[in-house]
């Protein structure tokens, strides 16, 4: 039951991640950097501190006892993730939700899952244990499913080529793919950042944080991400002279301005929610906790594809594209079930 609860919590986190950027479509008269800095301030700066204060007993003492090396590693790796997260947000503008999630998250899924145990020298021992082969089969299925999602997304873009020629703007496959690859590689470092910050969580657990112990790591991983993201957004503000967008002198403009702020805050809350539940799920995954990243990422692609359908990104596509998407979703579901079963075997 603990394992089932862990996977269920990962599902909630993945759902939040899948929908967190959809509010961006409702903003008006804000440049990308204005919206991105606002939501980053919520999810990468404000909420990690506030939630840690609420959920980590004796937080000050925990931080005094936690290893400085773990804090430093989590922060630096989080800063690299911030670059990846920024590239991810930019890629959505060029190739849409479905393709961005498929490619970026696919790369992040494999690298983010294997890097921590590989770095620690535990990967071979883990995979040779009970359920190790099943987990590898599940990860392989997940990679195949993500690749199929990407192929379906590419077919979708070809199906929509005529519509783009008739006036749709902002699409650039070459730029979008480059950003997806960069995002996937750097985003994988977030999982690595959490793994490197585990000694901080161990101290929090000693003071009674329980399954909420992971919230203390986000203070370092997320603020690192905010630093790199914030610097880039401020650079764009200076270059394009857009800092004035945070305010409005015209009373009529204040109505949509408050709407923009609300949507940006909603994005930040949803983004943070994904890793709040990720931490809760991770601590319930038993012997093979490193698979949490794979489960989270596979579910994220699965749910984001469904979100793309709801948002009518697949409207107008040919039947073969829909069939390929359906096959991809089936493979992704199989992958999650397989990895879960591998964790069950490892627990026995």
C-alpha positions in Angstrom: 0.0 0.0 0.0 2.9 2.4 0.7 4.2 1.8 -2.9 0.7 2.4 -4.4 0.4 5.6 -2.3 3.8 6.7 -3.6 2.9 6.2 -7.2 -0.5 7.9 -6.7 1.3 11.0 -5.2 3.7 11.0 -8.2 0.6 11.1 -10.4 -0.8 14.2 -8.6 2.6 15.9 -8.9 2.9 15.0 -12.6 -0.6 16.3 -13.2 0.3 19.7 -11.7 3.5 19.8 -13.8 1.4 19.0 -17.0 -0.9 21.9 -16.6 1.3 24.5 -14.8 2.2 26.4 -18.0 -1.3 26.5 -19.5 -2.3 29.7 -17.6 0.4 31.5 -19.7 -2.0 31.5 -22.7 -4.4 33.8 -20.8 -2.0 36.7 -20.2 -2.2 40.0 -22.1 0.3 42.6 -22.9 3.1 40.9 -20.9 6.4 39.9 -22.5 7.6 36.4 -21.9 10.2 37.6 -19.4 7.7 39.5 -17.3 5.5 36.4 -16.9 8.4 34.0 -16.4 10.1 36.1 -13.7 6.8 36.5 -11.8 5.9 32.8 -11.8 9.6 31.9 -11.0 9.5 34.2 -8.0 6.5 32.2 -6.6 7.7 28.6 -7.3 11.4 28.9 -7.0 11.8 31.6 -4.3 8.8 32.2 -2.2 7.0 28.9 -1.8 10.1 26.7 -1.0 10.9 28.9 2.0 7.3 29.3 3.2 6.5 25.6 2.9 9.8 24.6 4.6 9.0 26.9 7.5 5.6 25.3 7.9 6.5 21.7 7.4 10.1 21.2 8.8 10.3 21.1 12.6 13.2 23.2 14.0 14.2 24.4 10.6 16.9 26.6 11.9 18.6 23.8 13.8 18.3 21.5 10.7 20.1 24.1 8.5 22.8 24.5 11.1 23.5 20.8 11.3 23.1 20.0 7.6 26.3 19.4 5.5 27.4 22.6 3.7 28.6 20.5 0.8 25.0 19.1 0.3 23.6 22.7 0.4 26.1 23.9 -2.1 25.7 21.0 -4.5 21.9 21.3 -4.5 22.1 25.0 -5.1 24.6 24.8 -8.0 22.8 22.0 -9.7 19.5 23.8 -9.2 21.0 26.8 -11.0 21.7 24.7 -14.0 18.2 23.4 -13.9 16.9 27.0 -13.9 18.6 27.4 -17.3 16.9 24.2 -18.5 13.5 25.3 -17.2 13.8 28.6 -19.0 14.7 26.8 -22.2 11.7 24.6 -21.6 9.3 27.6 -21.3 10.8 29.1 -24.5 10.5 25.8 -26.4 6.7 25.7 -25.8 6.3 28.9 -27.8 8.1 27.3 -30.8 6.9 23.7 -31.0 3.9 23.5 -28.6 3.2 21.6 -25.4 3.2 18.0 -26.8 6.5 18.0 -28.6 8.3 20.0 -25.9 7.2 17.7 -23.1 8.0 14.6 -25.2 11.6 15.5 -26.1 12.6 17.5 -23.1 11.1 15.2 -20.5 12.3 12.1 -22.4 15.9 13.2 -22.1 15.4 14.3 -18.5 13.7 11.0 -17.6 16.7 8.8 -18.6 19.5 11.1 -17.4 17.8 12.2 -14.2 17.0 8.7 -13.2 20.4 7.1 -13.9 22.8 9.9 -13.0 22.4 9.8 -9.2 23.0 6.0 -8.7 25.7 6.1 -11.4 27.5 9.0 -9.7 27.3 7.1 -6.4 28.5 3.9 -7.9 25.3 2.0 -6.9 23.6 1.5 -10.3 24.9 -2.0 -11.2 24.3 -3.3 -7.7 20.7 -1.9 -7.7 19.9 -3.3 -11.1 21.3 -6.7 -10.3 18.9 -7.0 -7.3 15.4 -8.3 -7.2 13.2 -6.4 -9.7 16.2 -4.6 -11.3 15.6 -6.1 -14.7 11.9 -5.3 -14.5 12.7 -1.7 -13.7 15.1 -1.4 -16.7 12.4 -2.9 -18.9 9.9 -0.3 -17.6 12.4 2.5 -18.2 13.0 1.2 -21.7 9.3 1.1 -22.3 9.0 4.7 -21.0 11.7 5.9 -23.4 10.0 4.2 -26.3 6.6 5.7 -25.3 8.1 9.1 -25.0 9.8 8.7 -28.4 6.4 7.7 -29.8 4.8 10.8 -28.3 7.5 12.9 -30.0 6.9 11.2 -33.3 3.1 11.7 -33.0 3.8 15.4 -32.1 6.0 15.8 -35.2 3.3 14.3 -37.4 0.8 16.6 -35.7 3.0 19.6 -36.7 3.2 18.4 -40.3 -0.6 18.0 -40.3 -0.9 21.6 -39.2 1.6 23.0 -41.7 -1.1 24.4 -43.9 -2.7 26.2 -41.0 0.6 27.8 -40.0 1.1 29.0 -43.6 -2.3 30.7 -43.4 -1.2 33.0 -40.6 -0.3 31.2 -37.4 3.0 32.7 -36.1 5.7 31.8 -33.7 6.5 28.2 -34.9 10.1 27.3 -35.5 10.9 23.6 -35.4 14.7 24.0 -35.5 14.8 26.5 -32.7 12.3 24.6 -30.7 14.1 21.3 -31.0 17.4 22.9 -29.9 15.8 24.3 -26.9 14.1 21.0 -26.1 17.4 19.2 -26.1 19.1 21.8 -23.9 16.2 21.8 -21.6 16.2 18.0 -21.3 19.9 17.8 -20.4 19.8 20.5 -17.9 16.5 19.6 -16.4 17.8 16.2 -15.6 20.1 17.9 -13.1 17.2 18.8 -10.9 16.7 15.1 -10.0 20.5 15.0 -9.4 20.2 18.2 -7.3 17.5 16.5 -5.0 19.7 13.4 -4.7 22.7 15.5 -3.7 20.5 17.4 -1.1 19.3 14.2 0.6 21.7 14.6 3.5 19.9 17.8 4.4 16.6 15.9 4.3 18.1 13.2 6.5 18.8 15.8 9.2 15.2 17.1 8.9 13.9 13.5 9.3 15.9 13.3 12.5 13.9 16.2 13.9 10.5 14.7 12.9 9.9 15.9 9.3 8.8 12.4 8.2 7.6 12.1 4.6 7.8 15.9 4.4 11.6 15.9 4.8 12.3 16.7 1.1 10.8 20.1 1.4 14.0 21.4 3.0 16.0 20.5 -0.1 13.9 22.8 -2.2 15.2 25.8 -0.3 18.5 25.2 -2.1 17.5 23.5 -5.4 14.8 26.0 -6.2 16.6 29.2 -5.2 19.5 28.1 -7.4 17.0 27.8 -10.2 15.6 31.2 -9.4 19.0 32.8 -9.5 19.9 31.7 -13.1 16.3 32.4 -14.3 16.1 35.8 -12.7 19.4 37.0 -14.1 18.3 36.0 -17.7 14.9 37.6 -17.3 16.4 40.9 -16.0 18.8 40.8 -18.9 15.8 40.6 -21.3 14.0 43.4 -19.4 17.0 45.6 -19.8 17.4 44.7 -23.5 13.7 45.2 -24.4 12.9 47.9 -21.8 9.9 45.9 -20.4 10.2 46.4 -16.7 7.2 48.8 -16.9 4.9 45.9 -17.6 4.6 45.1 -13.9 2.5 48.2 -13.4 -0.2 50.1 -15.2 -1.2 53.8 -14.9 -4.4 53.4 -16.9 -7.3 52.2 -14.7 -8.7 50.2 -17.6 -5.4 48.3 -17.9 -5.3 47.4 -14.2 -8.1 44.8 -14.8 -6.0 42.7 -17.1 -2.9 43.4 -15.1 -4.4 41.8 -12.0 -5.5 38.9 -14.2 -1.9 38.5 -15.4 -0.6 38.4 -11.9 -3.2 35.8 -10.9 -2.3 33.6 -13.8 1.4 33.9 -13.0 0.9 33.1 -9.4 -1.3 30.1 -10.4 1.6 28.8 -12.6 4.0 29.1 -9.8 1.8 27.3 -7.3 1.1 24.5 -9.8 4.8 24.1 -10.5 5.8 24.0 -6.9 2.9 21.6 -6.2 4.4 19.0 -8.5 7.5 18.6 -6.4 5.7 18.9 -3.1 3.9 15.7 -4.1 7.1 14.3 -5.7 8.8 14.5 -2.4 5.9 12.8 -0.7 5.9 10.0 -3.3 9.6 9.6 -3.4 9.8 8.8 0.3 7.3 5.9 -0.2 9.1 4.2 -3.1 11.0 1.7 -0.9 14.4 0.2 -2.0 14.4 1.8 -5.5 13.7 5.4 -4.7 15.9 6.5 -7.7 13.0 5.3 -10.0 10.9 8.2 -8.7 12.3 10.5 -11.3 11.4 8.1 -14.1 7.9 7.5 -12.9 7.3 11.3 -12.5 8.6 12.1 -15.9 6.8 9.3 -17.7 3.5 10.3 -16.0 4.2 13.9 -16.9 4.5 13.1 -20.7 1.4 10.9 -20.5 -0.7 13.5 -18.8 0.7 16.4 -20.9 -0.4 14.5 -24.0 -3.9 14.2 -22.6 -3.8 18.0 -21.8 -2.8 18.6 -25.4 -5.9 16.8 -26.5 -8.1 18.8 -24.1 -6.5 22.0 -25.4 -7.3 20.9 -28.9 -3.7 20.8 -30.0 -4.5 17.6 -31.9 -7.6 18.9 -33.7 -7.3 18.5 -37.5 -4.7 15.8 -37.4 -4.9 12.7 -39.5 -6.1 9.3 -38.3 -2.7 7.8 -38.3 -1.4 10.5 -36.1 -4.1 9.8 -33.5 -3.4 6.1 -33.7 0.3 6.7 -33.0 -0.6 9.0 -30.1 -2.9 6.3 -28.7 -0.1 3.7 -29.0 2.3 6.0 -27.2 -0.1 6.5 -24.3 -0.6 2.8 -24.0 3.1 2.2 -23.9 3.6 4.9 -21.3 0.9 3.4 -19.1 2.6 0.0 -19.4 5.9 1.6 -18.5 4.6 3.1 -15.2 3.0 -0.2 -14.3 6.2 -2.1 -15.0 8.4 0.2 -13.0 5.9 0.0 -10.1 6.0 -3.8 -10.3 9.8 -3.7 -10.3 9.7 -1.6 -7.1 7.3 -4.1 -5.6 9.7 -6.9 -6.3 12.6 -4.9 -4.8 10.5 -4.3 -1.7 9.9 -8.0 -1.2 
